[in-house]
Every structure is written in structure tokens, then in C-alpha cells.
Amino acid sequence: MKTLNPIMISGKEVLPLVEGGKGISVSNGESSGAWAKAGGVGTFSGVNADAFDEHNHLIPVVYKGRTRRERHEELIRFAIQGAVHQARIAHELAGSEGRIHMNVLWEMGACETILHAVLENAKGLVHGVTCGAGMPYKIAEISARYGIYYYPIVSSSRAFRALWKRAYHKFPEWLGAVVYEDPWRAGGHNGLSNSEDPESPEDPYQRVLALRQQMCAYGLDHTPIIMAGGVWFLREWTDWLDNPELGPVAFQFGTRPLLTQESPISPEWKQKILTLKEGDVVLNRFSPTGFYSSAVKNDFLTELVERSDRQVAYTTNPVGEHTEAFKIGARQRIVYLAPHDHEHASSWVAQGYTEALRTPSSTLVFVAPEKANQILTDQINCMGCLSACKFSNWQQAEPYTTGHKADPRSYCIQKTLQEIAHGGDVNQQLMFAGHNAFRFAQDPFYANGFIPTVRQLVERLQTGD
């Protein structure tokens, strides 16, 4: 294993080891502060972070607004309060060591408003902003305004080229690094494009090389690239170190920091990831963002798959093969199905999936009455956590709706991530993870259920393991 040479990140030489940001209270001030204190780059999430009162009691996120817009304003206040609180914790724990970054999702609700408020109220506490999940054109301008570095997350050289030409070329001095997040291997939301096959992972080296070549064309030869997604043992990446073809490279770890003593996830969550097998993390497209995402295959995800499988196309009038009348809803309105779909629908109803929910794709999804009630309740309770949501049809800009029918094949992402982050059943909630999570069960470092401190993990990473 080659020696890990320091790298310049956010104005300071640090270890080329970056903590990946994970939203809804998973990457917090304690984990990121400890990572920075160990000499790397700690990243806390600015996505609906937890805040605590003067007695160190968690401030519950309870929405009292009667309308989505009112709840959206509450969400903004909660998000600002939580992110500033976590920035202070991280800063105090890190001392003068390492660097502290904040991670945000460009497609989160009111991202710009929250960013401005947090950076204004956390001056001197945050050294950089990492941003992905969308095309964050304005992240450069916002970061430069507060004199901190920006770190766009991209999954292709094409995406970076678009960002550079539209906005980043105006603020080159504040571009701290470009994060390449592998869309087939990373956890959480993934940047797969419509032209890429989710079943056919591509070689990250060639994709990062293409990104470096694109960056060199803009004079960014010495700007680091941070490799994210699929990194476990650094000894497997030694050909990337001190590689003149790739230039300066750092490595981001999103999944491994889940299993540390400072990680705020529940003991049940930590035990669950110690038991995962290869293939237990799957790419899916159920997220209300519309993006692909990688999550652990559990009861929550299985139900979404089965729900979507109980789906047939319908018409409101007999057209083509849609000749079979079928009654749906309390009013027993008639729609028309193809004969083979009529058989399926009748079978599902007989099994207890009696509620037929319309989708934006002119299909019907069949669910049990209690699931239908849950879906409807969650849609009604929407608090606008995304800039645009497939599940609830919320949109943060006027007229505050996407104009499309709410999609019952998805879910309320805010609800489930809050639940799992605060002790909810790990089998009944969405559990994001990278595709290498199965290696917890194989890595001797975690033998007998050992859970390291962040410092122990960072020291282990430097050995190549």
C-alpha cells in the first residue's frame, strides 16, 4: 500500500479521506467533527439535520401548518436550525484539525434559502459545501459569496461540462474539488442518465479519466477529484494514487462511516448492516425525486416492488384491447382493461388488494385498504421537502403543484428517513446504503460485531484496509 500523501482541500492540507454526507440526521456534527479531528474532511448533512435544546433534548420535528405551504415554511426553519446546530458541534469537536463540509441536495425543498441562512449563521464554522442530486448551477455563486469552497457531485464528465460552461467558469478560485460519484456503486440517490444501463456498471477509472481530461481543458489540472461510491479498501485503488494521468485524487467513504461509535444511527441499524450479503443493496427507481437510488432490500423496498407489480393499464372508454369493464373506487366508476389484465385485477381484489389507485402513467395500482389510507394520508401531510415531488405532486414554485397526478407507486421520503434515523423499524423503512455494504460481514476489522471509533476507522483506512 502506497503512502497517503496530504492533499489541499478547502485551503488546508488534509488526508485524502472524505466522509460522505448522508441526509436526515445520519451524518451529523459528532461524526463529521470526529472525522476532521482525525485529519480528514468531515461532512455533516444540511438536509433536515437534528437540533437540540439547551438541555440537550432533541427538538421534535412536528408540523402544525394546515397547508403544504405553511408546513414548507416550518420545514425551512427546522432545516436551518438543525444545520447551524450541527455545524457548531462539528467545529467544536474538530478544533483546528481537518476540514468541515456541509452536504446538501440541490433538489431538496428551498435549497438556496436554507444554504444562504445556514452559511450566514455559521460563518467560520464551515469550509466547504458539497452538493449533488440535480444540477447545482448556483452552488458556485452562493459559496463564493460566503468565501467558502464548493464541491459539485457529478456522475459524468458531461455533467461537469454543463455546470462549468453555465456557471462555474465565473468562480474557478472557489472550486475546491469535483466529486465523482459512481452511479452504479454509491448509496442514496444516483446520477444514472437515461442513456446508461442500470444493469451494466462501467469502469470508474475510465469515467474519472474522462472527467480529468475535461477539467484539464478548463485549466483545472491541479483541482482534486474525489472518488465516491464503491470505495472500501484503499489497497484496491493504489493505481489511482500519485497517478499523473488522473492528477490529485481523494477518496470519499459514505457507507463505512455508518458503522462507527460516533455514527448516530440506531443499534438495530448497525446490527442490520453487519448481516448484509452481496446483492442486498439494489438500484431502484421508486424515489419521489425521480432519480435512481440504492437501498437495502428489506420489507419496505419489497412492498414497493410488489405494489408496482400489481399494476395494469386502463382507459376510461373501450379502446383497442381495453374492452373489459372494471369497477373501481367507492363510486364504482367503470374503467376498461385488457382481458388478461382484467384477470389479474380480479385476482388481486380477491386477495384483499381492493383499492385501485390511479397513477400518472394511466395505470391502476392495487393495494389493501390500510395501505391506500396510508398513502393518501402521507400525500395530504406533504411538507414540501423536495423542490418537486412525484409522490405528492408538490412543487415549491407557484402554482405549488407539478400539474401531474400524485404517484402512489412512490413514498414520502421525509417521513421514512426521519423514522429510520430516529429509531424506526429498519425492516419497515427506507435504508440507503452503498453496494459494498455486504463487505461489513466479510471484513475482519468488524469481526465479532466490533464497532470502531471514527479515529480507529480513519487509521485503518490509511493502512489500505
N, C-alpha and C positions, 0 to 999 in steps of 0.2 A: 504494500500500500504506500503510495507516494505521500509525502508530507503535505498537509493542507496549508497552503500559503494564505496569509491575510489578503483581504480584498477591500477596496474602498466602497463603502455603502453609506449613503446619506452623510457624506463628509467625514467619515471616520473609518480607520482600518479595523475590520472585524473578521471573525471566522466566516468562511463562505457557507454558513449554515443558517438557514432561514426557517423560522416557524411559519407554517401555513395558517392563514386566518380562517376560522370556521365560525359561522354566524350563530345568532341566538344563544349567546352566553357560553359557548363552548371554548373559544379562545378568549380568555379574559386577562385582566391585569396581572393576576398571580402567575399564570403560565407564561405570558409574554415577558413580564418583568424578570422571572427566573431565567428565561432563555437568553435575554440580553445580558443579565449578570454573568452568565456562563461564557459570554464573549461573542455571541451570535446576534442575529436580528430577531427580536421578539415581535410578534404580531397579534394584537388584540382585535377583536371584531367590533366594528361600529354598527353592526346590524342588530338593533334591539338588544343592546347589552343590559345586563343587570345593574341596578343601582341599590344602594343600601342607605338606611337612615343613620342618625347619629349614634344609635345603639347597635349598629352593625346588623340590623334586621333587614332582610330582603324587602324591598318596596314592591308589593304585588302589582302586576300589570292588569288592572281592571278597567274596562272601558265603560263609561257611563253615558256617552253620547247616544242620542236616539237615531241619528242619521249616520251614513257612512262618512260623510264629510266631517261631521263632528268627531267621530272616532278616529278619523285620519289625523286630525289636528292633535288629538290626545296621543296617538302613536308617535308623532313627531316629537312632542315634548318628552315622552318616555325615552325615545331613542337618544336625544341629545343629552338628557340627564345621565343615562346609563353609560354612554361612550365617554363623556367627560370624567365620570367617576372611575371607569376602568383605566383611562389614560393616567390619572393621578396615582392609582395603585401601581401600575407598571413602572412609572417614573420613579416612585419611591423605592421600589424593590430593586430596580436596575442600578440605581445610583448613577455613577458616571460611566458604567460599563455598557458595551454593546450599543445597539440602536433599537428604538421603539417605533414600530409602524402601526398604522391603523388600516384595517381592511374593510372595504365597503363594496356593495354590489351596485353597479350603475342602474340596474333595473329595480332596485328597491324603491319603495314609495318615498318621494320627497328627498331623494339622494342629495341634490345640490343644497337644499335648505339645511339639511342635517349636517352636511360637511362644513358649510360656512360657520354654522353655530358652534360645532364642536371645536374646529380649529381656532376660532376666535376665543373660546373659553378655555382652551388647553394650550395656549401659547407656551412654547418652550418645553412641552411635555412629549410632543410627537415629532419625529424626524422625517417621516415619510408616509405616503398614502398609497396603498395597493388597491387596485380597482379592476374588476372584471365583470362578467355576466352582462354582456352587452358591448356597445362600442362607446367607451367613455371619452368622447372628444374633449369635454370641458375640464377633465381632471387636471390637465396641464395648467390651464389658466387659474383654476382655483388654488392649486398647490403653490404656484408661483406667487400668488397674491399674499400668501402667508409665509413665504420664504422657506418652504419645505419641498422635499423631493417627491416625484410621482413615479409610480411603478405600474404601468398598464399590464394587464394579464391578457395574453393573446394565445391563440392556438395555431397560428399560421403566419407566415411572412406576409401574406396578402392582407391580413387584418391589420398588421402593423403599418404596412404601406399606406393604407387608407387613413389610419389615425395620424400618421406623420404628415401626410400631404394636406389634410384638412385642418389640423390644429397644432400638432406637436412641434413642427418646424419653427413655430414662433417662440417656443420656450425650451430650447435644447439644453440650456445650462441646468435645468431642474429635472431632467430625465435621469433618475438615479440608476435604473436598470429596466430591462424588459423581461417580464416573467413569461416564459413559455410553459403553458400548462397543457400537458398531453391529454387530448380529448378522449382517448381510449383507456387511460390508466388512472386518471385523477379521480378523487372523490368529489361529491357535491355536483354542482352544475357543470356541464361540459360544453366546450365550444365546437362541437361537430357541425360542419356545414352540410347543406343538402347534397353536395357533390361527394361527400365522404361516406364510406360504408361503415356503419357501426360494428359490423361483424368482422372487419378486416383492419386490425391495427397496423399503422405504418411505423417505420423505423424512426424513433425520435431524433437520432443523430442527423439524418438527412434533412429533417424538417427544421432542426435548430441551425444546421449549417446554412440552409436557405435563408433563415431569419438573419443570421450574422452577415451573410452576403448583402442582404437588403440594407441592413444597418450601415455597413461599410460604404455603401453607395451614398449615404447621407452624412458621412464623416463621423460615424459613431463606432469606430473601430475599437475604442477602449471602454465603451459603455458596457457594463456587465450584462450577461444573460443569466437569468435564474431559472434553472431546470426544475419544473414542478410536475408531480404525477408519476408514480411508479418507482420512486427512489426509495430504496431500503438500505442495502449495504453499499457504501461508497466504493468498496473494492470492486464492485461490478461496473463502476464508472471511471476507472483510473485513466482510460484513454481520453477522457474529457478534460483531465487535469493538465494544466500547462500545455494545452494543445493550441498551437499558433493558428490553426485553421478555424477554431471556434472562438479564440480570444478569451477574455476573462469570463469565468463561469462560477456561479454559486449554485447551491442545491437547496431546494425547499422541501420540508417534511410536513405533511399535513396529517397523515394517519398515525404515525408513530407517537407524536406528542399527545394523542388521546390517552395513551396508557402511561401516565406519569402521576406521581403523587400530587403535583400541583394542578393537574387537569381537573376541572370542576365537574366532569360527567359523573353519573351515579355509579356506585359499586356494581350494580347489576349490568350496566352498560359495559363497564370494564371487563367483567367476567364474560359477557357475551362475546366480545371481540377476541378473547383468548381462545374461543372454541371454534372460530370460523374455519371453513375449509375452502380450498380453491374452487372458485365458481359461485361462492356465496354472495359475492358482490356483483350486481348486474346493472348494465345500462338500461335505462327505461325512458319513456317519454310521457310520463304521467304528470310531471311538474306543471303547475299553473303558469309558470313563466313561458312555457312553450319550448324550453331548452331540454336537451337530453340531460339526465343526471345519473349518477352512480350511487346506489344504495344497497344496504344489506337485504338479502332476500329473507323476509320474515312474514308474519301473518298480515301485517299492514300492506306490504307490497303484493303478497299473494292475492289478497282481496281485491286490489285494484286490477290485477291481471284477470281474475275471474269475472269481475264486474264488466270489464271491457269485452270479454269473450261472450258474455250474454248480450249480444248486440245484433240488431238486424236493421236493414234499410227499410224505410217506409215512404209512402206517398199519401197525400190527402185525397187523391182521386185515383181510380183504377187506371194505371198507365203501364203499357208493356207487360212485363211478367208480374207486376204488382196487381194481382187480381183477387186476392183473398182478403175479405173484410175481417178486421180485428178491432175489438172494442178496448179502449184504454181510458184510464182516469175515472174519477168519481162520476163524471157525467157520461161515461161510456161512449165517448166520441169514437167514430169509426175512422180507422186508417186502413191502408191496403198494403199487404205484404206479398212477397213471392211465396208460392206454395211450400217450398222447403223451409223458408223462414217462418211460415205460419206454424209448421210442425214444431220447430224449435221453440218459438214463443209460447205455444200451448204447453209444451213440456216444462218450461221454466216456471210458468204460472202454477202448474200442478205441484212443483217442488217448493212453492211458497214465495217465489220471486214475483209477486203480483203487481208491483208498481213499475210502470213503463215510463222512463224519463226521457224526454226529448233532448237531443244533442245538437250542436251547431252543424253537424255533418248530415242532417236529415236521417238520423238513425234513432232507434229506441234502445235504451239500456234497461235491463230488467233487474230489479233489486227487491229485497224484502222490505216490508213497510217500515221497520225500525231504521233501516239504512236510508231509505228515502227521506224520513223525517230528519235524520242526522245531516244529510246532505243539504236539505232545504234550510235547516237552522244555521248551519255553518255559512251558507251563502248569504243569508239575511244578516248575520253578525259580522260580515266583512268590515275590516277596519282600514282597508287600503294599504296593505303592507308592500304591495308591488306597484310599479308605475302603470302596469296593465295586467289584469288577472283573467286567465281563461275560466277559472272555476266560478268566479262571482260576477264576471263581466265589468268589474270596477276599472276605471281609468282615472288617473289623478288630474288630468286636464279636462276642462269643460268639453262636453256635457257630462263628464264623470261616468261615462259608460263606454265600453268598447263598441257598442252597437250590435254586438253579437249575442246570441243566446248563451247563458251561463252553461258551462260544460260539466255535467255530472260525472264524467269519467275521471276527473281530477280530484283535488282535495284542497283544504285550507292549509297552506304551508306554514303560516304563522302559528296556527293552533297546534299542529302536530310537533313542530320544532320546539315550541315553548314547553309542551308536555314532556317530551323526552329529555329536554335539558334540565327539567326540574323534578325528576324522579318518576316520570311516567313509565308504563309498561313497555319495555324495549321490544317486545314482540308485536305490540299493537300501535307503534308509532314509527314514523319515518326515521331511519338511521343511515345517514350519509357515511360513506367510507370509501377509501381508495381501493383499487382492485388487488393491492398487495396485502390487504388486511389479514388474509389467511396465514401470512408468514408469522404472525404473533404466536400461533400454535406450534410453529416449526423452529423458531429462533431460540437457541439455548439461553439467550440473555433473559428470556421470560420464563425459564423453567420453574416449575413448582409455583406458578402464579406470581412470580416476582414482579413488582411494580416499581420502577426506578424513580428517583427524583429527576427533575429536568437536567440538573448538572450531571448526574450519572449517565443520562442518555446522551447528552452532548459529548461527554468524554468518550463514550462508547463509539459514537459516530466517527470520531476522529481516528479511531483505530482501523476504520474500514468496515467495521461491523455495526 
